Amino acid sequence: MIEHSRIGIDIGRVILSAADPDGRSDSSFLGSRDQEALETPPTEGAFDIIARIVARSGGNVWLVSKAGPRVQALTLRWLEHWRFYDVTGLHRRHVRFCRERSEKREHAEDLGLTHFVDDRVDVHQHLRGVVRRLYISVGVRRRRHGSRRRPPGPTSRASSRCSPQLSQGRVRRPSGGYTGSFSGSARQPRL
């Protein structure tokens, strides 16, 4: 078990795959029909990695995501549609939403989070001084024809230095900024 760890994980572009082949668009939930949004696949390997983190942390994992009312409701439906809770073991009560990215800090403080995975550096800036270990998700980009591959270049190399629980080409510490893993010491990111 990862003792005394309390982990926060973002949803869009971390668990829910990016809307466009380049991985830039937050999610297909914005401006699409509900059924199309529900069919958006999860990021490759995310459920398996989260299941391992939930098991090793004794269930001390929360999803913390920024969303308006429509996207929040759709996200909850998406999690059910893809059987996220059954596959990962995450408790349904461990999902929180906020209207502004800066409000993730309040959730982190309230929950006593020690680790956080997000795809946005601006969120990491809000979490500095509250969460000890910050990880950035690089996701998996979709090729134009629907197949998936790891992002090219330095991102791929950097992911191999991340803790095994968060690697798999999905989450990394940006080089020169983040250090540590679940078992090591950490510095605040240099942003």
C-alpha positions in Angstrom: 0.0 0.0 0.0 1.1 3.6 -0.7 0.9 4.7 3.0 -0.4 8.1 3.8 -0.9 9.0 0.2 -4.1 10.8 -1.0 -4.2 11.2 -4.7 -6.2 13.6 -6.9 -6.6 12.9 -10.6 -8.1 15.2 -13.2 -10.6 13.8 -15.8 -10.3 15.6 -19.1 -7.2 14.6 -21.1 -6.1 12.4 -18.2 -8.8 9.7 -18.0 -11.1 10.9 -20.8 -9.1 11.0 -24.1 -8.6 14.3 -25.9 -11.1 15.3 -28.5 -8.7 15.8 -31.4 -5.9 13.7 -32.9 -3.3 16.1 -31.7 -4.4 15.9 -28.0 -4.9 19.6 -27.7 -8.7 19.9 -27.3 -9.9 19.3 -23.7 -12.7 16.9 -24.5 -15.4 16.1 -27.0 -18.0 17.0 -24.4 -17.8 20.6 -25.5 -20.1 21.4 -28.4 -21.0 17.8 -29.2 -24.1 15.7 -28.8 -24.4 13.8 -25.6 -24.3 10.4 -27.2 -21.1 11.3 -29.2 -19.5 12.5 -25.9 -20.4 9.3 -24.1 -18.7 7.3 -26.9 -15.4 9.2 -26.4 -13.0 6.5 -25.3 -10.9 6.6 -22.2 -7.2 7.4 -22.5 -5.5 4.1 -23.3 -4.4 2.4 -20.1 -5.8 5.0 -17.7 -8.4 2.7 -16.1 -5.7 0.0 -15.4 -3.3 2.5 -13.9 -6.0 4.1 -11.7 -7.1 0.6 -10.5 -3.6 -0.1 -9.3 -3.3 3.3 -7.6 -6.7 2.8 -5.9 -5.6 -0.6 -4.7 -2.2 0.5 -3.5 -3.5 3.6 -1.7 -6.2 1.8 0.1 -8.9 3.7 -1.9 -7.5 7.2 -1.1 -8.0 8.5 -4.7 -10.3 11.3 -5.8 -11.2 12.7 -9.2 -11.2 16.5 -9.2 -12.3 18.2 -12.4 -13.4 21.6 -13.6 -16.7 21.5 -15.3 -19.9 23.5 -15.7 -23.3 21.9 -14.9 -23.8 20.2 -18.3 -20.3 18.8 -18.6 -20.4 17.7 -15.0 -23.6 15.7 -15.6 -22.2 14.3 -18.8 -18.9 13.3 -17.1 -20.8 11.4 -14.4 -22.8 9.6 -17.2 -19.5 8.9 -19.1 -17.9 7.3 -16.0 -21.0 5.1 -15.6 -21.2 4.3 -19.3 -17.5 3.1 -19.4 -18.0 1.2 -16.0 -15.1 3.3 -14.5 -16.1 2.6 -10.9 -16.4 -1.2 -11.5 -13.1 -1.4 -13.3 -11.0 0.9 -11.1 -12.5 0.3 -7.7 -12.9 4.1 -7.1 -15.8 5.0 -4.9 -18.5 7.1 -6.5 -18.4 9.6 -3.7 -14.7 10.3 -4.6 -15.6 12.5 -7.5 -15.5 16.3 -7.1 -16.2 19.2 -9.5 -15.4 22.9 -9.4 -16.3 25.7 -11.8 -12.8 27.3 -12.0 -9.4 25.5 -12.2 -8.1 27.5 -9.3 -10.8 25.9 -7.1 -9.0 22.6 -7.4 -6.7 24.0 -4.7 -9.7 24.1 -2.2 -10.5 20.5 -3.0 -6.8 19.5 -2.5 -6.7 21.3 0.9 -10.1 19.8 2.0 -9.0 16.3 1.0 -5.4 16.6 2.2 -4.1 15.5 -1.2 -0.4 14.5 -1.3 -0.3 13.8 -5.1 -2.1 15.2 -8.1 -2.2 14.3 -11.8 -3.4 17.0 -14.2 -2.7 17.9 -17.8 -2.5 21.6 -17.2 0.5 23.5 -15.8 -1.7 26.3 -14.7 -3.5 23.9 -12.3 -0.1 22.9 -10.9 0.6 26.5 -10.2 -2.6 26.7 -8.1 -1.7 23.5 -6.2 1.9 24.6 -5.3 2.4 24.7 -1.6 -0.6 22.4 -1.0 0.1 19.2 -2.9 3.6 17.7 -2.4 3.9 15.8 -5.6 2.5 17.0 -8.9 2.4 15.0 -12.1 1.5 16.2 -15.5 -0.4 13.9 -17.8 0.7 13.8 -21.4 -2.1 11.5 -22.5 -2.1 9.6 -25.7 -2.6 11.3 -29.0 -5.0 9.9 -31.5 -3.9 9.4 -35.1 -6.2 10.8 -37.7 -7.5 7.3 -38.5 -8.4 6.6 -34.9 -5.4 4.5 -33.8 -3.3 5.6 -30.9 0.3 6.2 -30.3 2.6 7.7 -27.6 3.5 11.3 -28.1 6.9 11.6 -29.9 10.1 13.1 -28.6 11.1 14.2 -25.1 7.8 13.3 -23.7 8.3 9.6 -24.4 11.7 9.6 -22.9 10.7 11.5 -19.8 7.8 9.2 -19.1 10.2 6.3 -18.5 11.7 8.2 -15.5 8.3 8.5 -13.8 7.2 6.1 -11.0 5.9 2.8 -12.4 2.4 3.5 -11.0 2.1 6.6 -13.2 4.2 5.8 -16.3 2.9 3.7 -19.2 3.5 6.8 -21.4 0.6 8.6 -19.8 2.0 10.7 -16.9 5.4 12.3 -16.5 7.4 14.8 -14.6 8.6 17.5 -17.0 12.4 17.4 -17.2 14.1 19.9 -14.9 10.9 20.6 -13.0 9.5 17.7 -11.0 11.3 15.1 -9.0 10.3 12.3 -6.8 7.8 9.5 -7.1 5.5 7.9 -4.6 8.4 6.6 -2.7 10.9 9.4 -3.1 11.3 13.0 -2.0 9.9 15.8 -4.1 10.6 19.4 -4.9 8.0 22.0 -5.9 7.8 22.3 -9.7 9.7 25.2 -11.3 7.1 26.9 -13.4 
